[in-house]
Amino acid sequence: MNSIEERLRAIIVALGNDIPADFDPTAHVFKDLGIESTKALELLFEIEDQFEVALPDLEYNECEHLNDLVALLTKLVA
């Protein structure tokens, strides 16, 4: 597991209710893990803050799984 994935997992776990740290990276962040729409904005802001990037809204909105977020951030911070 790379550090981007580990950091994202920590952010998602902190925002959710009872999300296990070892959740499946292909689980739908919002539907399967229960991150509600209000938390989606918090997730966006926390990711931008932690990684010191500005996520393009369109690309962020297309991210449904941890793997999608890892790929987006890898592209932006590399």
PDB file of N, CA, C and O in Angstrom:
ATOM      1  N   MET A   1       0.860  -1.175   0.000  1.00  0.00           N
ATOM      2  CA  MET A   1       0.000   0.000   0.000  1.00  0.00           C
ATOM      3  C   MET A   1       0.903   1.233   0.000  1.00  0.00           C
ATOM      4  O   MET A   1       1.855   1.320   0.775  1.00  0.00           O
ATOM      5  N   ASN A   2       0.586   2.193  -0.888  1.00  0.00           N
ATOM      6  CA  ASN A   2       1.436   3.383  -0.942  1.00  0.00           C
ATOM      7  C   ASN A   2       0.959   4.427   0.054  1.00  0.00           C
ATOM      8  O   ASN A   2      -0.135   4.318   0.607  1.00  0.00           O
ATOM      9  N   SER A   3       1.778   5.427   0.274  1.00  0.00           N
ATOM     10  CA  SER A   3       1.449   6.421   1.297  1.00  0.00           C
ATOM     11  C   SER A   3       0.213   7.248   0.932  1.00  0.00           C
ATOM     12  O   SER A   3      -0.512   7.686   1.825  1.00  0.00           O
ATOM     13  N   ILE A   4      -0.037   7.468  -0.356  1.00  0.00           N
ATOM     14  CA  ILE A   4      -1.239   8.189  -0.752  1.00  0.00           C
ATOM     15  C   ILE A   4      -2.465   7.397  -0.321  1.00  0.00           C
ATOM     16  O   ILE A   4      -3.400   7.955   0.253  1.00  0.00           O
ATOM     17  N   GLU A   5      -2.462   6.110  -0.595  1.00  0.00           N
ATOM     18  CA  GLU A   5      -3.594   5.267  -0.205  1.00  0.00           C
ATOM     19  C   GLU A   5      -3.761   5.238   1.306  1.00  0.00           C
ATOM     20  O   GLU A   5      -4.880   5.332   1.809  1.00  0.00           O
ATOM     21  N   GLU A   6      -2.670   5.110   2.025  1.00  0.00           N
ATOM     22  CA  GLU A   6      -2.747   5.079   3.490  1.00  0.00           C
ATOM     23  C   GLU A   6      -3.326   6.380   4.040  1.00  0.00           C
ATOM     24  O   GLU A   6      -4.167   6.360   4.939  1.00  0.00           O
ATOM     25  N   ARG A   7      -2.878   7.494   3.503  1.00  0.00           N
ATOM     26  CA  ARG A   7      -3.368   8.797   3.967  1.00  0.00           C
ATOM     27  C   ARG A   7      -4.841   8.988   3.632  1.00  0.00           C
ATOM     28  O   ARG A   7      -5.603   9.506   4.448  1.00  0.00           O
ATOM     29  N   LEU A   8      -5.246   8.569   2.430  1.00  0.00           N
ATOM     30  CA  LEU A   8      -6.649   8.663   2.041  1.00  0.00           C
ATOM     31  C   LEU A   8      -7.532   7.784   2.917  1.00  0.00           C
ATOM     32  O   LEU A   8      -8.614   8.197   3.335  1.00  0.00           O
ATOM     33  N   ARG A   9      -7.066   6.573   3.191  1.00  0.00           N
ATOM     34  CA  ARG A   9      -7.812   5.673   4.067  1.00  0.00           C
ATOM     35  C   ARG A   9      -8.047   6.324   5.423  1.00  0.00           C
ATOM     36  O   ARG A   9      -9.154   6.270   5.960  1.00  0.00           O
ATOM     37  N   ALA A  10      -7.017   6.932   5.969  1.00  0.00           N
ATOM     38  CA  ALA A  10      -7.136   7.576   7.282  1.00  0.00           C
ATOM     39  C   ALA A  10      -8.161   8.705   7.247  1.00  0.00           C
ATOM     40  O   ALA A  10      -8.938   8.867   8.188  1.00  0.00           O
ATOM     41  N   ILE A  11      -8.166   9.481   6.173  1.00  0.00           N
ATOM     42  CA  ILE A  11      -9.124  10.582   6.033  1.00  0.00           C
ATOM     43  C   ILE A  11     -10.546  10.035   5.956  1.00  0.00           C
ATOM     44  O   ILE A  11     -11.443  10.531   6.638  1.00  0.00           O
ATOM     45  N   ILE A  12     -10.751   9.020   5.131  1.00  0.00           N
ATOM     46  CA  ILE A  12     -12.084   8.441   4.948  1.00  0.00           C
ATOM     47  C   ILE A  12     -12.584   7.806   6.238  1.00  0.00           C
ATOM     48  O   ILE A  12     -13.741   7.989   6.614  1.00  0.00           O
ATOM     49  N   VAL A  13     -11.721   7.064   6.913  1.00  0.00           N
ATOM     50  CA  VAL A  13     -12.105   6.415   8.173  1.00  0.00           C
ATOM     51  C   VAL A  13     -12.489   7.465   9.211  1.00  0.00           C
ATOM     52  O   VAL A  13     -13.447   7.277   9.960  1.00  0.00           O
ATOM     53  N   ALA A  14     -11.749   8.562   9.257  1.00  0.00           N
ATOM     54  CA  ALA A  14     -12.037   9.618  10.235  1.00  0.00           C
ATOM     55  C   ALA A  14     -13.379  10.296   9.961  1.00  0.00           C
ATOM     56  O   ALA A  14     -14.043  10.747  10.895  1.00  0.00           O
ATOM     57  N   LEU A  15     -13.782  10.373   8.702  1.00  0.00           N
ATOM     58  CA  LEU A  15     -15.040  11.033   8.348  1.00  0.00           C
ATOM     59  C   LEU A  15     -16.262  10.132   8.489  1.00  0.00           C
ATOM     60  O   LEU A  15     -17.374  10.613   8.704  1.00  0.00           O
ATOM     61  N   GLY A  16     -16.051   8.831   8.368  1.00  0.00           N
ATOM     62  CA  GLY A  16     -17.188   7.912   8.360  1.00  0.00           C
ATOM     63  C   GLY A  16     -17.543   7.397   9.736  1.00  0.00           C
ATOM     64  O   GLY A  16     -16.844   7.637  10.720  1.00  0.00           O
ATOM     65  N   ASN A  17     -18.642   6.686   9.769  1.00  0.00           N
ATOM     66  CA  ASN A  17     -19.095   6.052  11.002  1.00  0.00           C
ATOM     67  C   ASN A  17     -18.769   4.568  10.935  1.00  0.00           C
ATOM     68  O   ASN A  17     -19.338   3.829  10.132  1.00  0.00           O
ATOM     69  N   ASP A  18     -17.857   4.149  11.779  1.00  0.00           N
ATOM     70  CA  ASP A  18     -17.507   2.729  11.878  1.00  0.00           C
ATOM     71  C   ASP A  18     -16.981   2.130  10.580  1.00  0.00           C
ATOM     72  O   ASP A  18     -17.276   0.975  10.271  1.00  0.00           O
ATOM     73  N   ILE A  19     -16.217   2.887   9.829  1.00  0.00           N
ATOM     74  CA  ILE A  19     -15.588   2.349   8.617  1.00  0.00           C
ATOM     75  C   ILE A  19     -14.280   1.681   9.037  1.00  0.00           C
ATOM     76  O   ILE A  19     -13.429   2.328   9.646  1.00  0.00           O
ATOM     77  N   PRO A  20     -14.108   0.397   8.720  1.00  0.00           N
ATOM     78  CA  PRO A  20     -12.869  -0.277   9.099  1.00  0.00           C
ATOM     79  C   PRO A  20     -11.690   0.255   8.284  1.00  0.00           C
ATOM     80  O   PRO A  20     -11.856   0.598   7.113  1.00  0.00           O
ATOM     81  N   ALA A  21     -10.526   0.326   8.875  1.00  0.00           N
ATOM     82  CA  ALA A  21      -9.340   0.860   8.200  1.00  0.00           C
ATOM     83  C   ALA A  21      -8.929   0.017   7.000  1.00  0.00           C
ATOM     84  O   ALA A  21      -8.271   0.514   6.085  1.00  0.00           O
ATOM     85  N   ASP A  22      -9.312  -1.254   7.000  1.00  0.00           N
ATOM     86  CA  ASP A  22      -8.920  -2.142   5.903  1.00  0.00           C
ATOM     87  C   ASP A  22     -10.055  -2.346   4.893  1.00  0.00           C
ATOM     88  O   ASP A  22     -10.151  -3.403   4.271  1.00  0.00           O
ATOM     89  N   PHE A  23     -10.929  -1.315   4.730  1.00  0.00           N
ATOM     90  CA  PHE A  23     -12.039  -1.453   3.793  1.00  0.00           C
ATOM     91  C   PHE A  23     -11.527  -1.723   2.380  1.00  0.00           C
ATOM     92  O   PHE A  23     -10.417  -1.332   2.018  1.00  0.00           O
ATOM     93  N   ASP A  24     -12.352  -2.392   1.602  1.00  0.00           N
ATOM     94  CA  ASP A  24     -12.029  -2.774   0.227  1.00  0.00           C
ATOM     95  C   ASP A  24     -11.810  -1.512  -0.615  1.00  0.00           C
ATOM     96  O   ASP A  24     -12.672  -0.633  -0.627  1.00  0.00           O
ATOM     97  N   PRO A  25     -10.679  -1.403  -1.317  1.00  0.00           N
ATOM     98  CA  PRO A  25     -10.406  -0.208  -2.115  1.00  0.00           C
ATOM     99  C   PRO A  25     -11.352  -0.037  -3.300  1.00  0.00           C
ATOM    100  O   PRO A  25     -11.388   1.026  -3.919  1.00  0.00           O
ATOM    101  N   THR A  26     -12.122  -1.091  -3.618  1.00  0.00           N
ATOM    102  CA  THR A  26     -13.094  -0.977  -4.702  1.00  0.00           C
ATOM    103  C   THR A  26     -14.501  -0.678  -4.178  1.00  0.00           C
ATOM    104  O   THR A  26     -15.447  -0.581  -4.960  1.00  0.00           O
ATOM    105  N   ALA A  27     -14.640  -0.532  -2.853  1.00  0.00           N
ATOM    106  CA  ALA A  27     -15.936  -0.173  -2.283  1.00  0.00           C
ATOM    107  C   ALA A  27     -16.284   1.251  -2.699  1.00  0.00           C
ATOM    108  O   ALA A  27     -15.419   2.126  -2.739  1.00  0.00           O
ATOM    109  N   HIS A  28     -17.550   1.472  -3.006  1.00  0.00           N
ATOM    110  CA  HIS A  28     -18.009   2.811  -3.378  1.00  0.00           C
ATOM    111  C   HIS A  28     -17.950   3.679  -2.118  1.00  0.00           C
ATOM    112  O   HIS A  28     -18.604   3.380  -1.119  1.00  0.00           O
ATOM    113  N   VAL A  29     -17.173   4.739  -2.176  1.00  0.00           N
ATOM    114  CA  VAL A  29     -16.928   5.574  -0.998  1.00  0.00           C
ATOM    115  C   VAL A  29     -18.230   6.115  -0.413  1.00  0.00           C
ATOM    116  O   VAL A  29     -18.376   6.188   0.807  1.00  0.00           O
ATOM    117  N   PHE A  30     -19.156   6.485  -1.253  1.00  0.00           N
ATOM    118  CA  PHE A  30     -20.375   7.120  -0.767  1.00  0.00           C
ATOM    119  C   PHE A  30     -21.499   6.107  -0.511  1.00  0.00           C
ATOM    120  O   PHE A  30     -22.184   6.187   0.509  1.00  0.00           O
ATOM    121  N   LYS A  31     -21.685   5.175  -1.415  1.00  0.00           N
ATOM    122  CA  LYS A  31     -22.777   4.210  -1.255  1.00  0.00           C
ATOM    123  C   LYS A  31     -22.426   3.099  -0.273  1.00  0.00           C
ATOM    124  O   LYS A  31     -23.202   2.813   0.639  1.00  0.00           O
ATOM    125  N   ASP A  32     -21.275   2.473  -0.448  1.00  0.00           N
ATOM    126  CA  ASP A  32     -20.904   1.320   0.377  1.00  0.00           C
ATOM    127  C   ASP A  32     -20.379   1.712   1.751  1.00  0.00           C
ATOM    128  O   ASP A  32     -20.648   1.028   2.739  1.00  0.00           O
ATOM    129  N   LEU A  33     -19.633   2.809   1.818  1.00  0.00           N
ATOM    130  CA  LEU A  33     -19.010   3.201   3.084  1.00  0.00           C
ATOM    131  C   LEU A  33     -19.849   4.207   3.867  1.00  0.00           C
ATOM    132  O   LEU A  33     -19.532   4.525   5.013  1.00  0.00           O
ATOM    133  N   GLY A  34     -20.903   4.701   3.256  1.00  0.00           N
ATOM    134  CA  GLY A  34     -21.828   5.569   3.974  1.00  0.00           C
ATOM    135  C   GLY A  34     -21.369   7.005   4.159  1.00  0.00           C
ATOM    136  O   GLY A  34     -21.846   7.691   5.063  1.00  0.00           O
ATOM    137  N   ILE A  35     -20.455   7.472   3.325  1.00  0.00           N
ATOM    138  CA  ILE A  35     -20.068   8.884   3.378  1.00  0.00           C
ATOM    139  C   ILE A  35     -21.205   9.664   2.714  1.00  0.00           C
ATOM    140  O   ILE A  35     -21.418   9.556   1.507  1.00  0.00           O
ATOM    141  N   GLU A  36     -21.927  10.443   3.505  1.00  0.00           N
ATOM    142  CA  GLU A  36     -23.082  11.190   3.004  1.00  0.00           C
ATOM    143  C   GLU A  36     -22.629  12.405   2.204  1.00  0.00           C
ATOM    144  O   GLU A  36     -21.459  12.785   2.236  1.00  0.00           O
ATOM    145  N   SER A  37     -23.570  13.005   1.492  1.00  0.00           N
ATOM    146  CA  SER A  37     -23.238  14.124   0.609  1.00  0.00           C
ATOM    147  C   SER A  37     -22.582  15.286   1.349  1.00  0.00           C
ATOM    148  O   SER A  37     -21.676  15.925   0.814  1.00  0.00           O
ATOM    149  N   THR A  38     -23.028  15.566   2.569  1.00  0.00           N
ATOM    150  CA  THR A  38     -22.399  16.651   3.327  1.00  0.00           C
ATOM    151  C   THR A  38     -20.959  16.290   3.682  1.00  0.00           C
ATOM    152  O   THR A  38     -20.089  17.160   3.733  1.00  0.00           O
ATOM    153  N   LYS A  39     -20.719  15.025   3.923  1.00  0.00           N
ATOM    154  CA  LYS A  39     -19.366  14.570   4.228  1.00  0.00           C
ATOM    155  C   LYS A  39     -18.489  14.547   2.974  1.00  0.00           C
ATOM    156  O   LYS A  39     -17.264  14.611   3.076  1.00  0.00           O
ATOM    157  N   ALA A  40     -19.105  14.457   1.799  1.00  0.00           N
ATOM    158  CA  ALA A  40     -18.338  14.463   0.553  1.00  0.00           C
ATOM    159  C   ALA A  40     -17.562  15.768   0.407  1.00  0.00           C
ATOM    160  O   ALA A  40     -16.420  15.773  -0.051  1.00  0.00           O
ATOM    161  N   LEU A  41     -18.191  16.873   0.801  1.00  0.00           N
ATOM    162  CA  LEU A  41     -17.492  18.161   0.765  1.00  0.00           C
ATOM    163  C   LEU A  41     -16.376  18.201   1.796  1.00  0.00           C
ATOM    164  O   LEU A  41     -15.284  18.700   1.521  1.00  0.00           O
ATOM    165  N   GLU A  42     -16.648  17.681   2.969  1.00  0.00           N
ATOM    166  CA  GLU A  42     -15.608  17.616   3.990  1.00  0.00           C
ATOM    167  C   GLU A  42     -14.446  16.767   3.507  1.00  0.00           C
ATOM    168  O   GLU A  42     -13.285  17.099   3.742  1.00  0.00           O
ATOM    169  N   LEU A  43     -14.762  15.667   2.828  1.00  0.00           N
ATOM    170  CA  LEU A  43     -13.722  14.799   2.286  1.00  0.00           C
ATOM    171  C   LEU A  43     -12.876  15.567   1.274  1.00  0.00           C
ATOM    172  O   LEU A  43     -11.647  15.505   1.309  1.00  0.00           O
ATOM    173  N   LEU A  44     -13.531  16.282   0.383  1.00  0.00           N
ATOM    174  CA  LEU A  44     -12.823  17.091  -0.617  1.00  0.00           C
ATOM    175  C   LEU A  44     -11.884  18.084   0.057  1.00  0.00           C
ATOM    176  O   LEU A  44     -10.705  18.161  -0.289  1.00  0.00           O
ATOM    177  N   PHE A  45     -12.403  18.840   1.014  1.00  0.00           N
ATOM    178  CA  PHE A  45     -11.590  19.855   1.678  1.00  0.00           C
ATOM    179  C   PHE A  45     -10.433  19.235   2.460  1.00  0.00           C
ATOM    180  O   PHE A  45      -9.324  19.769   2.466  1.00  0.00           O
ATOM    181  N   GLU A  46     -10.693  18.124   3.109  1.00  0.00           N
ATOM    182  CA  GLU A  46      -9.644  17.459   3.894  1.00  0.00           C
ATOM    183  C   GLU A  46      -8.545  16.924   2.984  1.00  0.00           C
ATOM    184  O   GLU A  46      -7.362  17.038   3.305  1.00  0.00           O
ATOM    185  N   ILE A  47      -8.928  16.340   1.851  1.00  0.00           N
ATOM    186  CA  ILE A  47      -7.926  15.846   0.894  1.00  0.00           C
ATOM    187  C   ILE A  47      -7.085  17.001   0.379  1.00  0.00           C
ATOM    188  O   ILE A  47      -5.858  16.913   0.331  1.00  0.00           O
ATOM    189  N   GLU A  48      -7.750  18.089  -0.006  1.00  0.00           N
ATOM    190  CA  GLU A  48      -7.007  19.243  -0.518  1.00  0.00           C
ATOM    191  C   GLU A  48      -6.066  19.800   0.538  1.00  0.00           C
ATOM    192  O   GLU A  48      -4.940  20.187   0.226  1.00  0.00           O
ATOM    193  N   ASP A  49      -6.512  19.842   1.763  1.00  0.00           N
ATOM    194  CA  ASP A  49      -5.683  20.354   2.852  1.00  0.00           C
ATOM    195  C   ASP A  49      -4.503  19.428   3.141  1.00  0.00           C
ATOM    196  O   ASP A  49      -3.362  19.882   3.237  1.00  0.00           O
ATOM    197  N   GLN A  50      -4.773  18.162   3.275  1.00  0.00           N
ATOM    198  CA  GLN A  50      -3.724  17.196   3.620  1.00  0.00           C
ATOM    199  C   GLN A  50      -2.665  17.050   2.526  1.00  0.00           C
ATOM    200  O   GLN A  50      -1.479  16.894   2.817  1.00  0.00           O
ATOM    201  N   PHE A  51      -3.102  17.101   1.270  1.00  0.00           N
ATOM    202  CA  PHE A  51      -2.186  16.889   0.154  1.00  0.00           C
ATOM    203  C   PHE A  51      -1.712  18.188  -0.492  1.00  0.00           C
ATOM    204  O   PHE A  51      -0.880  18.175  -1.399  1.00  0.00           O
ATOM    205  N   GLU A  52      -2.254  19.317  -0.011  1.00  0.00           N
ATOM    206  CA  GLU A  52      -1.889  20.631  -0.523  1.00  0.00           C
ATOM    207  C   GLU A  52      -2.052  20.719  -2.037  1.00  0.00           C
ATOM    208  O   GLU A  52      -1.151  21.149  -2.757  1.00  0.00           O
ATOM    209  N   VAL A  53      -3.237  20.298  -2.499  1.00  0.00           N
ATOM    210  CA  VAL A  53      -3.588  20.366  -3.914  1.00  0.00           C
ATOM    211  C   VAL A  53      -4.995  20.924  -4.045  1.00  0.00           C
ATOM    212  O   VAL A  53      -5.762  20.957  -3.083  1.00  0.00           O
ATOM    213  N   ALA A  54      -5.314  21.358  -5.247  1.00  0.00           N
ATOM    214  CA  ALA A  54      -6.685  21.739  -5.573  1.00  0.00           C
ATOM    215  C   ALA A  54      -7.219  20.670  -6.515  1.00  0.00           C
ATOM    216  O   ALA A  54      -6.739  20.524  -7.639  1.00  0.00           O
ATOM    217  N   LEU A  55      -8.213  19.927  -6.051  1.00  0.00           N
ATOM    218  CA  LEU A  55      -8.784  18.874  -6.883  1.00  0.00           C
ATOM    219  C   LEU A  55      -9.780  19.471  -7.860  1.00  0.00           C
ATOM    220  O   LEU A  55     -10.678  20.211  -7.458  1.00  0.00           O
ATOM    221  N   PRO A  56      -9.630  19.159  -9.138  1.00  0.00           N
ATOM    222  CA  PRO A  56     -10.617  19.628 -10.108  1.00  0.00           C
ATOM    223  C   PRO A  56     -11.986  19.019  -9.771  1.00  0.00           C
ATOM    224  O   PRO A  56     -12.102  17.805  -9.600  1.00  0.00           O
ATOM    225  N   ASP A  57     -13.018  19.863  -9.677  1.00  0.00           N
ATOM    226  CA  ASP A  57     -14.346  19.395  -9.281  1.00  0.00           C
ATOM    227  C   ASP A  57     -14.845  18.246 -10.148  1.00  0.00           C
ATOM    228  O   ASP A  57     -15.343  17.248  -9.626  1.00  0.00           O
ATOM    229  N   LEU A  58     -14.717  18.373 -11.446  1.00  0.00           N
ATOM    230  CA  LEU A  58     -15.216  17.349 -12.354  1.00  0.00           C
ATOM    231  C   LEU A  58     -14.532  16.004 -12.101  1.00  0.00           C
ATOM    232  O   LEU A  58     -15.189  14.965 -12.040  1.00  0.00           O
ATOM    233  N   GLU A  59     -13.222  16.037 -11.955  1.00  0.00           N
ATOM    234  CA  GLU A  59     -12.483  14.794 -11.724  1.00  0.00           C
ATOM    235  C   GLU A  59     -12.803  14.208 -10.347  1.00  0.00           C
ATOM    236  O   GLU A  59     -12.937  12.992 -10.208  1.00  0.00           O
ATOM    237  N   TYR A  60     -12.924  15.052  -9.343  1.00  0.00           N
ATOM    238  CA  TYR A  60     -13.276  14.574  -7.999  1.00  0.00           C
ATOM    239  C   TYR A  60     -14.655  13.922  -8.016  1.00  0.00           C
ATOM    240  O   TYR A  60     -14.853  12.866  -7.417  1.00  0.00           O
ATOM    241  N   ASN A  61     -15.597  14.548  -8.696  1.00  0.00           N
ATOM    242  CA  ASN A  61     -16.959  14.019  -8.753  1.00  0.00           C
ATOM    243  C   ASN A  61     -17.041  12.672  -9.462  1.00  0.00           C
ATOM    244  O   ASN A  61     -17.979  11.908  -9.235  1.00  0.00           O
ATOM    245  N   GLU A  62     -16.078  12.380 -10.307  1.00  0.00           N
ATOM    246  CA  GLU A  62     -16.050  11.103 -11.002  1.00  0.00           C
ATOM    247  C   GLU A  62     -15.435   9.991 -10.151  1.00  0.00           C
ATOM    248  O   GLU A  62     -15.561   8.815 -10.492  1.00  0.00           O
ATOM    249  N   CYS A  63     -14.782  10.344  -9.066  1.00  0.00           N
ATOM    250  CA  CYS A  63     -14.155   9.363  -8.186  1.00  0.00           C
ATOM    251  C   CYS A  63     -15.215   8.703  -7.306  1.00  0.00           C
ATOM    252  O   CYS A  63     -15.917   9.370  -6.547  1.00  0.00           O
ATOM    253  N   GLU A  64     -15.312   7.399  -7.421  1.00  0.00           N
ATOM    254  CA  GLU A  64     -16.288   6.660  -6.634  1.00  0.00           C
ATOM    255  C   GLU A  64     -15.638   5.716  -5.631  1.00  0.00           C
ATOM    256  O   GLU A  64     -16.253   5.337  -4.634  1.00  0.00           O
ATOM    257  N   HIS A  65     -14.404   5.342  -5.899  1.00  0.00           N
ATOM    258  CA  HIS A  65     -13.716   4.342  -5.095  1.00  0.00           C
ATOM    259  C   HIS A  65     -12.374   4.896  -4.603  1.00  0.00           C
ATOM    260  O   HIS A  65     -11.849   5.863  -5.154  1.00  0.00           O
ATOM    261  N   LEU A  66     -11.844   4.278  -3.581  1.00  0.00           N
ATOM    262  CA  LEU A  66     -10.526   4.669  -3.076  1.00  0.00           C
ATOM    263  C   LEU A  66      -9.501   4.634  -4.202  1.00  0.00           C
ATOM    264  O   LEU A  66      -8.678   5.540  -4.327  1.00  0.00           O
ATOM    265  N   ASN A  67      -9.552   3.592  -5.014  1.00  0.00           N
ATOM    266  CA  ASN A  67      -8.600   3.471  -6.118  1.00  0.00           C
ATOM    267  C   ASN A  67      -8.671   4.668  -7.059  1.00  0.00           C
ATOM    268  O   ASN A  67      -7.646   5.114  -7.574  1.00  0.00           O
ATOM    269  N   ASP A  68      -9.877   5.191  -7.289  1.00  0.00           N
ATOM    270  CA  ASP A  68     -10.040   6.375  -8.149  1.00  0.00           C
ATOM    271  C   ASP A  68      -9.361   7.589  -7.533  1.00  0.00           C
ATOM    272  O   ASP A  68      -8.673   8.343  -8.220  1.00  0.00           O
ATOM    273  N   LEU A  69      -9.562   7.768  -6.234  1.00  0.00           N
ATOM    274  CA  LEU A  69      -8.939   8.898  -5.542  1.00  0.00           C
ATOM    275  C   LEU A  69      -7.430   8.781  -5.526  1.00  0.00           C
ATOM    276  O   LEU A  69      -6.726   9.778  -5.688  1.00  0.00           O
ATOM    277  N   VAL A  70      -6.925   7.571  -5.333  1.00  0.00           N
ATOM    278  CA  VAL A  70      -5.469   7.339  -5.344  1.00  0.00           C
ATOM    279  C   VAL A  70      -4.909   7.709  -6.724  1.00  0.00           C
ATOM    280  O   VAL A  70      -3.884   8.384  -6.817  1.00  0.00           O
ATOM    281  N   ALA A  71      -5.574   7.271  -7.783  1.00  0.00           N
ATOM    282  CA  ALA A  71      -5.101   7.572  -9.138  1.00  0.00           C
ATOM    283  C   ALA A  71      -5.097   9.077  -9.409  1.00  0.00           C
ATOM    284  O   ALA A  71      -4.144   9.606  -9.981  1.00  0.00           O
ATOM    285  N   LEU A  72      -6.156   9.758  -9.002  1.00  0.00           N
ATOM    286  CA  LEU A  72      -6.240  11.210  -9.206  1.00  0.00           C
ATOM    287  C   LEU A  72      -5.133  11.921  -8.452  1.00  0.00           C
ATOM    288  O   LEU A  72      -4.442  12.774  -9.009  1.00  0.00           O
ATOM    289  N   LEU A  73      -4.964  11.571  -7.188  1.00  0.00           N
ATOM    290  CA  LEU A  73      -3.931  12.246  -6.388  1.00  0.00           C
ATOM    291  C   LEU A  73      -2.528  11.909  -6.877  1.00  0.00           C
ATOM    292  O   LEU A  73      -1.644  12.765  -6.854  1.00  0.00           O
ATOM    293  N   THR A  74      -2.319  10.695  -7.310  1.00  0.00           N
ATOM    294  CA  THR A  74      -1.005  10.311  -7.831  1.00  0.00           C
ATOM    295  C   THR A  74      -0.660  11.185  -9.042  1.00  0.00           C
ATOM    296  O   THR A  74       0.480  11.617  -9.208  1.00  0.00           O
ATOM    297  N   LYS A  75      -1.658  11.431  -9.872  1.00  0.00           N
ATOM    298  CA  LYS A  75      -1.456  12.272 -11.054  1.00  0.00           C
ATOM    299  C   LYS A  75      -1.158  13.721 -10.657  1.00  0.00           C
ATOM    300  O   LYS A  75      -0.340  14.386 -11.293  1.00  0.00           O
ATOM    301  N   LEU A  76      -1.815  14.202  -9.616  1.00  0.00           N
ATOM    302  CA  LEU A  76      -1.672  15.607  -9.226  1.00  0.00           C
ATOM    303  C   LEU A  76      -0.430  15.907  -8.395  1.00  0.00           C
ATOM    304  O   LEU A  76       0.134  16.996  -8.495  1.00  0.00           O
ATOM    305  N   VAL A  77      -0.004  14.960  -7.584  1.00  0.00           N
ATOM    306  CA  VAL A  77       1.133  15.238  -6.704  1.00  0.00           C
ATOM    307  C   VAL A  77       2.456  14.691  -7.233  1.00  0.00           C
ATOM    308  O   VAL A  77       3.513  14.960  -6.662  1.00  0.00           O
ATOM    309  N   ALA A  78       2.402  13.940  -8.298  1.00  0.00           N
ATOM    310  CA  ALA A  78       3.638  13.354  -8.865  1.00  0.00           C
ATOM    311  C   ALA A  78       4.397  14.354  -9.688  1.00  0.00           C
ATOM    312  O   ALA A  78       5.452  14.030 -10.234  1.00  0.00           O
TER     313      ALA A  78
END
